[in-house]
Amino acid sequence: KNILIFCAYRGEFINNIILGSILKFFGNDITIIYLPKLRSPIKEPIKDLKTTPTYLENNFKFLKKKVGNVVKFVNLRNYSSKLDYSSKNHIKKRALLDTKMAAKVEDLDFTHKEISKYYHFYLKEGIKVVKNFNGFLNSLNKNPDLILIPNGSTFDTNHAIYCAKRKKIPFNCWDKFSFRLSRLVNHGGHIREFKDIEYIWKLFKKKYILNTKFFNISCKRGMEDLKLRKKGSTVKWVTK
């Protein structure tokens, strides 16, 4: 299979290089497509150093010398494309959601300096990522068999999901987050489209457990998290 692995942010590089090497061992053609970023998209400082692209490039050259052409690396910043109406709408909506995630509040006050800073940062980043990602996909002679995208619910990785879906390229996600007493429904599509609640509801009906203790436990847990979110409490990681 021809597999792309999208990589952004620090620890993901190590994880994805190992994953790519294992998949290569089993006979797949692996390319890691990356954005030259090592900072977290949510923790200050959110902007990378200007030396980050060079630092990553030098490391990939070192890897190539040591292990040969096991995994190919492609810097997405070398590609670009034009934005259409749909992409602009997606980026604006995503910037709002990412700002809420970063600021830890749902009612955004754009007169607040921090809120405005986050929003405009995610707006600019979104424009670049969608242009880069689409530009790279447009340059390919044929679509890959699969794109692997970690943490596809937020920030740059969600833009990657958007581009893959528009190109009708199969993708799969995995999430490194471990929510206390919670599980993330992740079936490659539902949560990306904010249809995960509908999906869970269908499962409840299918399993005939609406009137069992599992249903009551689930509702109780959901109400507890909702109250924490309303108060802005950071007692549990899921509301942080």
Protein Blocks (a to p, Z undefined) as FASTA:
>chain_A
ZZddddehjklmmmmmmmmmmmmmnopacdddddddfbdfkbccfbdcfklmmmmmmmmm
mmmmmnopmbccddfklpccdddfklmmmmmmmmmmmmmmmnopabdcfkbmklmmmmmm
mmmmmmmmmmmmmmmmmmpmbdcfbdcdehklgcjllmmmmmmmmnopacddddfbdceh
iacddehlmmmnopmmmmmmmmmmmnopmlmmklmmmmmmmmmmmmmmmnopakbmklZZ
